[in-house]
């Protein structure tokens, strides 16, 4: 990951946390529903890893949001 994008990865991760908590899900529950390892969810939420479109789409399905909502940084 390029250092110049670090802040954007972190903002994306914070949005995942926001929508996960809004649905009252734990990291483990989100991971199981989206068929993603829990440690990967943690890394996404902390802005430590990039995310593929497949993962974005699965997260959106589970969280019942659009991809745009995940990228609407506050």
PyMOL Python script that loads the backbone (N, CA, C, O; Angstrom):
from pymol import cmd

cmd.read_pdbstr("""\
ATOM      1  N   UNK A   1       0.848  -1.168   0.000  1.00  0.00           N
ATOM      2  CA  UNK A   1       0.000   0.000   0.000  1.00  0.00           C
ATOM      3  C   UNK A   1       0.899   1.239   0.000  1.00  0.00           C
ATOM      4  O   UNK A   1       1.855   1.335   0.769  1.00  0.00           O
ATOM      5  N   UNK A   2       0.569   2.171  -0.874  1.00  0.00           N
ATOM      6  CA  UNK A   2       1.324   3.414  -0.910  1.00  0.00           C
ATOM      7  C   UNK A   2       0.976   4.255   0.309  1.00  0.00           C
ATOM      8  O   UNK A   2      -0.185   4.362   0.703  1.00  0.00           O
ATOM      9  N   UNK A   3       1.998   4.840   0.888  1.00  0.00           N
ATOM     10  CA  UNK A   3       1.811   5.650   2.092  1.00  0.00           C
ATOM     11  C   UNK A   3       0.847   6.813   1.843  1.00  0.00           C
ATOM     12  O   UNK A   3       0.108   7.219   2.740  1.00  0.00           O
ATOM     13  N   UNK A   4       0.863   7.337   0.629  1.00  0.00           N
ATOM     14  CA  UNK A   4       0.006   8.480   0.310  1.00  0.00           C
ATOM     15  C   UNK A   4      -1.489   8.140   0.385  1.00  0.00           C
ATOM     16  O   UNK A   4      -2.323   9.036   0.517  1.00  0.00           O
ATOM     17  N   UNK A   5      -1.827   6.846   0.302  1.00  0.00           N
ATOM     18  CA  UNK A   5      -3.232   6.422   0.360  1.00  0.00           C
ATOM     19  C   UNK A   5      -3.634   5.899   1.729  1.00  0.00           C
ATOM     20  O   UNK A   5      -4.790   5.532   1.941  1.00  0.00           O
ATOM     21  N   UNK A   6      -2.702   5.864   2.645  1.00  0.00           N
ATOM     22  CA  UNK A   6      -2.943   5.288   3.975  1.00  0.00           C
ATOM     23  C   UNK A   6      -4.199   5.879   4.631  1.00  0.00           C
ATOM     24  O   UNK A   6      -5.027   5.145   5.171  1.00  0.00           O
ATOM     25  N   UNK A   7      -4.329   7.187   4.579  1.00  0.00           N
ATOM     26  CA  UNK A   7      -5.470   7.851   5.220  1.00  0.00           C
ATOM     27  C   UNK A   7      -6.794   7.401   4.601  1.00  0.00           C
ATOM     28  O   UNK A   7      -7.791   7.261   5.310  1.00  0.00           O
ATOM     29  N   UNK A   8      -6.813   7.175   3.291  1.00  0.00           N
ATOM     30  CA  UNK A   8      -8.037   6.727   2.627  1.00  0.00           C
ATOM     31  C   UNK A   8      -8.392   5.302   3.040  1.00  0.00           C
ATOM     32  O   UNK A   8      -9.565   4.982   3.235  1.00  0.00           O
ATOM     33  N   UNK A   9      -7.375   4.444   3.171  1.00  0.00           N
ATOM     34  CA  UNK A   9      -7.631   3.083   3.648  1.00  0.00           C
ATOM     35  C   UNK A   9      -8.222   3.124   5.053  1.00  0.00           C
ATOM     36  O   UNK A   9      -9.139   2.366   5.369  1.00  0.00           O
ATOM     37  N   UNK A  10      -7.697   4.007   5.892  1.00  0.00           N
ATOM     38  CA  UNK A  10      -8.189   4.118   7.260  1.00  0.00           C
ATOM     39  C   UNK A  10      -9.631   4.630   7.284  1.00  0.00           C
ATOM     40  O   UNK A  10     -10.446   4.149   8.070  1.00  0.00           O
ATOM     41  N   UNK A  11      -9.945   5.596   6.433  1.00  0.00           N
ATOM     42  CA  UNK A  11     -11.314   6.116   6.360  1.00  0.00           C
ATOM     43  C   UNK A  11     -12.278   5.041   5.871  1.00  0.00           C
ATOM     44  O   UNK A  11     -13.397   4.924   6.371  1.00  0.00           O
ATOM     45  N   UNK A  12     -11.835   4.259   4.890  1.00  0.00           N
ATOM     46  CA  UNK A  12     -12.656   3.140   4.416  1.00  0.00           C
ATOM     47  C   UNK A  12     -12.923   2.179   5.567  1.00  0.00           C
ATOM     48  O   UNK A  12     -14.057   1.750   5.776  1.00  0.00           O
ATOM     49  N   UNK A  13     -11.876   1.844   6.309  1.00  0.00           N
ATOM     50  CA  UNK A  13     -12.006   0.941   7.451  1.00  0.00           C
ATOM     51  C   UNK A  13     -12.961   1.464   8.501  1.00  0.00           C
ATOM     52  O   UNK A  13     -13.743   0.706   9.075  1.00  0.00           O
ATOM     53  N   UNK A  14     -12.899   2.766   8.753  1.00  0.00           N
ATOM     54  CA  UNK A  14     -13.817   3.359   9.731  1.00  0.00           C
ATOM     55  C   UNK A  14     -15.264   3.258   9.261  1.00  0.00           C
ATOM     56  O   UNK A  14     -16.171   3.091  10.076  1.00  0.00           O
ATOM     57  N   UNK A  15     -15.483   3.356   7.962  1.00  0.00           N
ATOM     58  CA  UNK A  15     -16.843   3.183   7.437  1.00  0.00           C
ATOM     59  C   UNK A  15     -17.314   1.748   7.622  1.00  0.00           C
ATOM     60  O   UNK A  15     -18.479   1.516   7.947  1.00  0.00           O
ATOM     61  N   UNK A  16     -16.428   0.787   7.421  1.00  0.00           N
ATOM     62  CA  UNK A  16     -16.800  -0.617   7.655  1.00  0.00           C
ATOM     63  C   UNK A  16     -17.204  -0.795   9.111  1.00  0.00           C
ATOM     64  O   UNK A  16     -18.215  -1.433   9.404  1.00  0.00           O
ATOM     65  N   UNK A  17     -16.420  -0.235  10.019  1.00  0.00           N
ATOM     66  CA  UNK A  17     -16.745  -0.316  11.453  1.00  0.00           C
ATOM     67  C   UNK A  17     -18.104   0.326  11.722  1.00  0.00           C
ATOM     68  O   UNK A  17     -18.939  -0.255  12.415  1.00  0.00           O
ATOM     69  N   UNK A  18     -18.328   1.522  11.178  1.00  0.00           N
ATOM     70  CA  UNK A  18     -19.576   2.249  11.397  1.00  0.00           C
ATOM     71  C   UNK A  18     -20.782   1.415  10.972  1.00  0.00           C
ATOM     72  O   UNK A  18     -21.735   1.265  11.736  1.00  0.00           O
ATOM     73  N   UNK A  19     -20.742   0.871   9.750  1.00  0.00           N
ATOM     74  CA  UNK A  19     -21.896   0.122   9.249  1.00  0.00           C
ATOM     75  C   UNK A  19     -22.020  -1.245   9.924  1.00  0.00           C
ATOM     76  O   UNK A  19     -23.129  -1.757  10.075  1.00  0.00           O
ATOM     77  N   UNK A  20     -20.909  -1.835  10.328  1.00  0.00           N
ATOM     78  CA  UNK A  20     -20.963  -3.108  11.062  1.00  0.00           C
ATOM     79  C   UNK A  20     -21.657  -2.891  12.404  1.00  0.00           C
ATOM     80  O   UNK A  20     -22.532  -3.665  12.792  1.00  0.00           O
ATOM     81  N   UNK A  21     -21.263  -1.843  13.101  1.00  0.00           N
ATOM     82  CA  UNK A  21     -21.867  -1.568  14.410  1.00  0.00           C
ATOM     83  C   UNK A  21     -23.322  -1.136  14.269  1.00  0.00           C
ATOM     84  O   UNK A  21     -24.147  -1.440  15.130  1.00  0.00           O
ATOM     85  N   UNK A  22     -23.634  -0.436  13.200  1.00  0.00           N
ATOM     86  CA  UNK A  22     -25.018  -0.039  12.944  1.00  0.00           C
ATOM     87  C   UNK A  22     -25.908  -1.271  12.803  1.00  0.00           C
ATOM     88  O   UNK A  22     -27.068  -1.250  13.216  1.00  0.00           O
ATOM     89  N   UNK A  23     -25.372  -2.341  12.222  1.00  0.00           N
ATOM     90  CA  UNK A  23     -26.111  -3.611  12.082  1.00  0.00           C
ATOM     91  C   UNK A  23     -25.980  -4.483  13.333  1.00  0.00           C
ATOM     92  O   UNK A  23     -26.522  -5.587  13.391  1.00  0.00           O
ATOM     93  N   UNK A  24     -25.255  -3.972  14.330  1.00  0.00           N
ATOM     94  CA  UNK A  24     -25.047  -4.699  15.598  1.00  0.00           C
ATOM     95  C   UNK A  24     -24.366  -6.054  15.374  1.00  0.00           C
ATOM     96  O   UNK A  24     -24.771  -7.069  15.940  1.00  0.00           O
ATOM     97  N   UNK A  25     -23.333  -6.045  14.544  1.00  0.00           N
ATOM     98  CA  UNK A  25     -22.573  -7.255  14.259  1.00  0.00           C
ATOM     99  C   UNK A  25     -21.180  -7.162  14.873  1.00  0.00           C
ATOM    100  O   UNK A  25     -20.588  -6.084  14.936  1.00  0.00           O
ATOM    101  N   UNK A  26     -20.673  -8.288  15.316  1.00  0.00           N
ATOM    102  CA  UNK A  26     -19.274  -8.360  15.733  1.00  0.00           C
ATOM    103  C   UNK A  26     -18.426  -8.585  14.486  1.00  0.00           C
ATOM    104  O   UNK A  26     -18.947  -8.890  13.413  1.00  0.00           O
ATOM    105  N   UNK A  27     -17.123  -8.433  14.639  1.00  0.00           N
ATOM    106  CA  UNK A  27     -16.232  -8.740  13.517  1.00  0.00           C
ATOM    107  C   UNK A  27     -16.411 -10.194  13.082  1.00  0.00           C
ATOM    108  O   UNK A  27     -16.442 -10.496  11.889  1.00  0.00           O
ATOM    109  N   UNK A  28     -16.526 -11.071  14.045  1.00  0.00           N
ATOM    110  CA  UNK A  28     -16.678 -12.490  13.727  1.00  0.00           C
ATOM    111  C   UNK A  28     -17.973 -12.749  12.961  1.00  0.00           C
ATOM    112  O   UNK A  28     -17.974 -13.494  11.982  1.00  0.00           O
ATOM    113  N   UNK A  29     -19.062 -12.145  13.395  1.00  0.00           N
ATOM    114  CA  UNK A  29     -20.340 -12.333  12.699  1.00  0.00           C
ATOM    115  C   UNK A  29     -20.268 -11.803  11.269  1.00  0.00           C
ATOM    116  O   UNK A  29     -20.733 -12.460  10.337  1.00  0.00           O
ATOM    117  N   UNK A  30     -19.683 -10.607  11.095  1.00  0.00           N
ATOM    118  CA  UNK A  30     -19.533 -10.049   9.751  1.00  0.00           C
ATOM    119  C   UNK A  30     -18.661 -10.953   8.898  1.00  0.00           C
ATOM    120  O   UNK A  30     -18.974 -11.208   7.735  1.00  0.00           O
ATOM    121  N   UNK A  31     -17.585 -11.429   9.465  1.00  0.00           N
ATOM    122  CA  UNK A  31     -16.676 -12.313   8.732  1.00  0.00           C
ATOM    123  C   UNK A  31     -17.393 -13.578   8.267  1.00  0.00           C
ATOM    124  O   UNK A  31     -17.248 -13.993   7.117  1.00  0.00           O
ATOM    125  N   UNK A  32     -18.151 -14.176   9.149  1.00  0.00           N
ATOM    126  CA  UNK A  32     -18.861 -15.407   8.798  1.00  0.00           C
ATOM    127  C   UNK A  32     -19.918 -15.151   7.719  1.00  0.00           C
ATOM    128  O   UNK A  32     -20.048 -15.934   6.777  1.00  0.00           O
ATOM    129  N   UNK A  33     -20.666 -14.063   7.858  1.00  0.00           N
ATOM    130  CA  UNK A  33     -21.715 -13.759   6.888  1.00  0.00           C
ATOM    131  C   UNK A  33     -21.147 -13.402   5.511  1.00  0.00           C
ATOM    132  O   UNK A  33     -21.761 -13.693   4.484  1.00  0.00           O
ATOM    133  N   UNK A  34     -19.974 -12.770   5.500  1.00  0.00           N
ATOM    134  CA  UNK A  34     -19.359 -12.363   4.241  1.00  0.00           C
ATOM    135  C   UNK A  34     -18.343 -13.388   3.729  1.00  0.00           C
ATOM    136  O   UNK A  34     -17.733 -13.190   2.678  1.00  0.00           O
ATOM    137  N   UNK A  35     -18.166 -14.475   4.467  1.00  0.00           N
ATOM    138  CA  UNK A  35     -17.220 -15.536   4.106  1.00  0.00           C
ATOM    139  C   UNK A  35     -15.795 -14.989   3.950  1.00  0.00           C
ATOM    140  O   UNK A  35     -15.106 -15.230   2.959  1.00  0.00           O
ATOM    141  N   UNK A  36     -15.394 -14.238   4.984  1.00  0.00           N
ATOM    142  CA  UNK A  36     -14.064 -13.633   5.048  1.00  0.00           C
ATOM    143  C   UNK A  36     -13.483 -13.978   6.412  1.00  0.00           C
ATOM    144  O   UNK A  36     -14.222 -14.060   7.394  1.00  0.00           O
ATOM    145  N   UNK A  37     -12.189 -14.178   6.487  1.00  0.00           N
ATOM    146  CA  UNK A  37     -11.554 -14.468   7.761  1.00  0.00           C
ATOM    147  C   UNK A  37     -11.678 -13.262   8.699  1.00  0.00           C
ATOM    148  O   UNK A  37     -11.559 -12.119   8.260  1.00  0.00           O
ATOM    149  N   UNK A  38     -11.914 -13.516   9.977  1.00  0.00           N
ATOM    150  CA  UNK A  38     -12.082 -12.433  10.942  1.00  0.00           C
ATOM    151  C   UNK A  38     -10.855 -11.536  11.010  1.00  0.00           C
ATOM    152  O   UNK A  38     -10.984 -10.323  11.175  1.00  0.00           O
ATOM    153  N   UNK A  39      -9.672 -12.116  10.886  1.00  0.00           N
ATOM    154  CA  UNK A  39      -8.458 -11.294  10.944  1.00  0.00           C
ATOM    155  C   UNK A  39      -8.370 -10.355   9.747  1.00  0.00           C
ATOM    156  O   UNK A  39      -7.775  -9.281   9.840  1.00  0.00           O
ATOM    157  N   UNK A  40      -8.961 -10.755   8.627  1.00  0.00           N
ATOM    158  CA  UNK A  40      -8.987  -9.886   7.450  1.00  0.00           C
ATOM    159  C   UNK A  40      -9.944  -8.718   7.682  1.00  0.00           C
ATOM    160  O   UNK A  40      -9.655  -7.591   7.281  1.00  0.00           O
ATOM    161  N   UNK A  41     -11.079  -8.981   8.326  1.00  0.00           N
ATOM    162  CA  UNK A  41     -12.014  -7.908   8.680  1.00  0.00           C
ATOM    163  C   UNK A  41     -11.299  -6.902   9.583  1.00  0.00           C
ATOM    164  O   UNK A  41     -11.409  -5.693   9.382  1.00  0.00           O
ATOM    165  N   UNK A  42     -10.579  -7.399  10.562  1.00  0.00           N
ATOM    166  CA  UNK A  42      -9.847  -6.525  11.473  1.00  0.00           C
ATOM    167  C   UNK A  42      -8.846  -5.668  10.711  1.00  0.00           C
ATOM    168  O   UNK A  42      -8.757  -4.462  10.942  1.00  0.00           O
ATOM    169  N   UNK A  43      -8.097  -6.279   9.810  1.00  0.00           N
ATOM    170  CA  UNK A  43      -7.092  -5.541   9.029  1.00  0.00           C
ATOM    171  C   UNK A  43      -7.747  -4.486   8.136  1.00  0.00           C
ATOM    172  O   UNK A  43      -7.204  -3.395   7.962  1.00  0.00           O
ATOM    173  N   UNK A  44      -8.910  -4.808   7.571  1.00  0.00           N
ATOM    174  CA  UNK A  44      -9.654  -3.841   6.750  1.00  0.00           C
ATOM    175  C   UNK A  44     -10.078  -2.662   7.616  1.00  0.00           C
ATOM    176  O   UNK A  44      -9.891  -1.505   7.239  1.00  0.00           O
ATOM    177  N   UNK A  45     -10.648  -2.961   8.770  1.00  0.00           N
ATOM    178  CA  UNK A  45     -11.145  -1.902   9.651  1.00  0.00           C
ATOM    179  C   UNK A  45     -10.023  -1.005  10.160  1.00  0.00           C
ATOM    180  O   UNK A  45     -10.250   0.174  10.434  1.00  0.00           O
ATOM    181  N   UNK A  46      -8.833  -1.543  10.287  1.00  0.00           N
ATOM    182  CA  UNK A  46      -7.685  -0.759  10.747  1.00  0.00           C
ATOM    183  C   UNK A  46      -6.969  -0.046   9.594  1.00  0.00           C
ATOM    184  O   UNK A  46      -6.025   0.712   9.819  1.00  0.00           O
ATOM    185  N   UNK A  47      -7.419  -0.290   8.371  1.00  0.00           N
ATOM    186  CA  UNK A  47      -6.798   0.344   7.212  1.00  0.00           C
ATOM    187  C   UNK A  47      -5.441  -0.218   6.872  1.00  0.00           C
ATOM    188  O   UNK A  47      -4.600   0.482   6.308  1.00  0.00           O
ATOM    189  N   UNK A  48      -5.216  -1.483   7.208  1.00  0.00           N
ATOM    190  CA  UNK A  48      -3.911  -2.113   7.001  1.00  0.00           C
ATOM    191  C   UNK A  48      -3.792  -2.843   5.666  1.00  0.00           C
ATOM    192  O   UNK A  48      -2.682  -3.134   5.221  1.00  0.00           O
ATOM    193  N   UNK A  49      -4.922  -3.143   5.020  1.00  0.00           N
ATOM    194  CA  UNK A  49      -4.893  -3.909   3.766  1.00  0.00           C
ATOM    195  C   UNK A  49      -5.839  -3.292   2.745  1.00  0.00           C
ATOM    196  O   UNK A  49      -6.793  -2.594   3.090  1.00  0.00           O
ATOM    197  N   UNK A  50      -5.549  -3.568   1.487  1.00  0.00           N
ATOM    198  CA  UNK A  50      -6.463  -3.196   0.419  1.00  0.00           C
ATOM    199  C   UNK A  50      -7.564  -4.228   0.315  1.00  0.00           C
ATOM    200  O   UNK A  50      -7.457  -5.325   0.864  1.00  0.00           O
ATOM    201  N   UNK A  51      -8.614  -3.874  -0.386  1.00  0.00           N
ATOM    202  CA  UNK A  51      -9.784  -4.740  -0.468  1.00  0.00           C
ATOM    203  C   UNK A  51     -10.169  -4.933  -1.933  1.00  0.00           C
ATOM    204  O   UNK A  51     -10.217  -3.970  -2.699  1.00  0.00           O
ATOM    205  N   UNK A  52     -10.439  -6.168  -2.317  1.00  0.00           N
ATOM    206  CA  UNK A  52     -10.867  -6.452  -3.682  1.00  0.00           C
ATOM    207  C   UNK A  52     -12.333  -6.071  -3.863  1.00  0.00           C
ATOM    208  O   UNK A  52     -13.067  -5.904  -2.889  1.00  0.00           O
ATOM    209  N   UNK A  53     -12.747  -5.937  -5.113  1.00  0.00           N
ATOM    210  CA  UNK A  53     -14.154  -5.647  -5.391  1.00  0.00           C
ATOM    211  C   UNK A  53     -15.045  -6.761  -4.854  1.00  0.00           C
ATOM    212  O   UNK A  53     -16.132  -6.493  -4.343  1.00  0.00           O
ATOM    213  N   UNK A  54     -14.595  -8.002  -4.965  1.00  0.00           N
ATOM    214  CA  UNK A  54     -15.398  -9.121  -4.451  1.00  0.00           C
ATOM    215  C   UNK A  54     -15.704  -8.932  -2.968  1.00  0.00           C
ATOM    216  O   UNK A  54     -16.839  -9.123  -2.531  1.00  0.00           O
ATOM    217  N   UNK A  55     -14.689  -8.559  -2.203  1.00  0.00           N
ATOM    218  CA  UNK A  55     -14.870  -8.364  -0.764  1.00  0.00           C
ATOM    219  C   UNK A  55     -15.777  -7.158  -0.508  1.00  0.00           C
ATOM    220  O   UNK A  55     -16.646  -7.210   0.363  1.00  0.00           O
ATOM    221  N   UNK A  56     -15.580  -6.082  -1.257  1.00  0.00           N
ATOM    222  CA  UNK A  56     -16.438  -4.904  -1.098  1.00  0.00           C
ATOM    223  C   UNK A  56     -17.892  -5.272  -1.349  1.00  0.00           C
ATOM    224  O   UNK A  56     -18.773  -4.898  -0.576  1.00  0.00           O
ATOM    225  N   UNK A  57     -18.141  -6.002  -2.422  1.00  0.00           N
ATOM    226  CA  UNK A  57     -19.521  -6.366  -2.752  1.00  0.00           C
ATOM    227  C   UNK A  57     -20.129  -7.287  -1.696  1.00  0.00           C
ATOM    228  O   UNK A  57     -21.306  -7.149  -1.362  1.00  0.00           O
ATOM    229  N   UNK A  58     -19.337  -8.226  -1.165  1.00  0.00           N
ATOM    230  CA  UNK A  58     -19.853  -9.112  -0.117  1.00  0.00           C
ATOM    231  C   UNK A  58     -20.163  -8.331   1.155  1.00  0.00           C
ATOM    232  O   UNK A  58     -21.196  -8.553   1.788  1.00  0.00           O
ATOM    233  N   UNK A  59     -19.270  -7.417   1.529  1.00  0.00           N
ATOM    234  CA  UNK A  59     -19.516  -6.593   2.714  1.00  0.00           C
ATOM    235  C   UNK A  59     -20.796  -5.780   2.538  1.00  0.00           C
ATOM    236  O   UNK A  59     -21.603  -5.677   3.462  1.00  0.00           O
ATOM    237  N   UNK A  60     -20.976  -5.209   1.360  1.00  0.00           N
ATOM    238  CA  UNK A  60     -22.167  -4.401   1.096  1.00  0.00           C
ATOM    239  C   UNK A  60     -23.442  -5.234   1.176  1.00  0.00           C
ATOM    240  O   UNK A  60     -24.455  -4.768   1.698  1.00  0.00           O
ATOM    241  N   UNK A  61     -23.399  -6.450   0.668  1.00  0.00           N
ATOM    242  CA  UNK A  61     -24.574  -7.325   0.752  1.00  0.00           C
ATOM    243  C   UNK A  61     -24.949  -7.577   2.204  1.00  0.00           C
ATOM    244  O   UNK A  61     -26.113  -7.458   2.587  1.00  0.00           O
ATOM    245  N   UNK A  62     -23.952  -7.927   3.006  1.00  0.00           N
ATOM    246  CA  UNK A  62     -24.214  -8.248   4.414  1.00  0.00           C
ATOM    247  C   UNK A  62     -24.653  -7.013   5.180  1.00  0.00           C
ATOM    248  O   UNK A  62     -25.572  -7.081   5.996  1.00  0.00           O
ATOM    249  N   UNK A  63     -24.005  -5.890   4.924  1.00  0.00           N
ATOM    250  CA  UNK A  63     -24.314  -4.665   5.657  1.00  0.00           C
ATOM    251  C   UNK A  63     -25.527  -3.930   5.095  1.00  0.00           C
ATOM    252  O   UNK A  63     -25.994  -2.946   5.669  1.00  0.00           O
ATOM    253  N   UNK A  64     -26.034  -4.429   3.954  1.00  0.00           N
ATOM    254  CA  UNK A  64     -27.208  -3.852   3.287  1.00  0.00           C
ATOM    255  C   UNK A  64     -26.998  -2.366   2.964  1.00  0.00           C
ATOM    256  O   UNK A  64     -27.828  -1.510   3.271  1.00  0.00           O
ATOM    257  N   UNK A  65     -25.849  -2.106   2.330  1.00  0.00           N
ATOM    258  CA  UNK A  65     -25.510  -0.760   1.887  1.00  0.00           C
ATOM    259  C   UNK A  65     -24.960  -0.845   0.465  1.00  0.00           C
ATOM    260  O   UNK A  65     -24.730  -1.936  -0.057  1.00  0.00           O
ATOM    261  N   UNK A  66     -24.755   0.297  -0.147  1.00  0.00           N
ATOM    262  CA  UNK A  66     -24.166   0.351  -1.480  1.00  0.00           C
ATOM    263  C   UNK A  66     -22.655   0.554  -1.353  1.00  0.00           C
ATOM    264  O   UNK A  66     -22.179   1.057  -0.336  1.00  0.00           O
ATOM    265  N   UNK A  67     -21.911   0.168  -2.375  1.00  0.00           N
ATOM    266  CA  UNK A  67     -20.466   0.452  -2.344  1.00  0.00           C
ATOM    267  C   UNK A  67     -20.187   1.945  -2.165  1.00  0.00           C
ATOM    268  O   UNK A  67     -19.220   2.325  -1.505  1.00  0.00           O
ATOM    269  N   UNK A  68     -21.021   2.773  -2.746  1.00  0.00           N
ATOM    270  CA  UNK A  68     -20.846   4.230  -2.610  1.00  0.00           C
ATOM    271  C   UNK A  68     -20.840   4.639  -1.140  1.00  0.00           C
ATOM    272  O   UNK A  68     -20.060   5.500  -0.735  1.00  0.00           O
ATOM    273  N   UNK A  69     -21.704   4.025  -0.350  1.00  0.00           N
ATOM    274  CA  UNK A  69     -21.773   4.374   1.066  1.00  0.00           C
ATOM    275  C   UNK A  69     -20.464   4.059   1.786  1.00  0.00           C
ATOM    276  O   UNK A  69     -20.066   4.786   2.695  1.00  0.00           O
ATOM    277  N   UNK A  70     -19.793   2.977   1.384  1.00  0.00           N
ATOM    278  CA  UNK A  70     -18.520   2.638   2.001  1.00  0.00           C
ATOM    279  C   UNK A  70     -17.443   3.658   1.647  1.00  0.00           C
ATOM    280  O   UNK A  70     -16.478   3.836   2.390  1.00  0.00           O
ATOM    281  N   UNK A  71     -17.615   4.321   0.518  1.00  0.00           N
ATOM    282  CA  UNK A  71     -16.613   5.283   0.066  1.00  0.00           C
ATOM    283  C   UNK A  71     -17.003   6.727   0.341  1.00  0.00           C
ATOM    284  O   UNK A  71     -16.270   7.638  -0.047  1.00  0.00           O
ATOM    285  N   UNK A  72     -18.123   6.963   0.992  1.00  0.00           N
ATOM    286  CA  UNK A  72     -18.494   8.313   1.412  1.00  0.00           C
ATOM    287  C   UNK A  72     -17.791   8.619   2.725  1.00  0.00           C
ATOM    288  O   UNK A  72     -18.331   8.389   3.807  1.00  0.00           O
ATOM    289  N   UNK A  73     -16.575   9.141   2.609  1.00  0.00           N
ATOM    290  CA  UNK A  73     -15.760   9.392   3.800  1.00  0.00           C
ATOM    291  C   UNK A  73     -16.231  10.648   4.502  1.00  0.00           C
ATOM    292  O   UNK A  73     -16.543  11.659   3.873  1.00  0.00           O
ATOM    293  N   UNK A  74     -16.274  10.559   5.800  1.00  0.00           N
ATOM    294  CA  UNK A  74     -16.707  11.693   6.628  1.00  0.00           C
ATOM    295  C   UNK A  74     -15.533  12.591   6.933  1.00  0.00           C
ATOM    296  O   UNK A  74     -15.691  13.601   7.618  1.00  0.00           O
TER     297      UNK A  74
END
""", "prot")
cmd.dss("prot")
cmd.show_as("cartoon", "prot")
cmd.util.cbc("prot")
cmd.orient("prot")
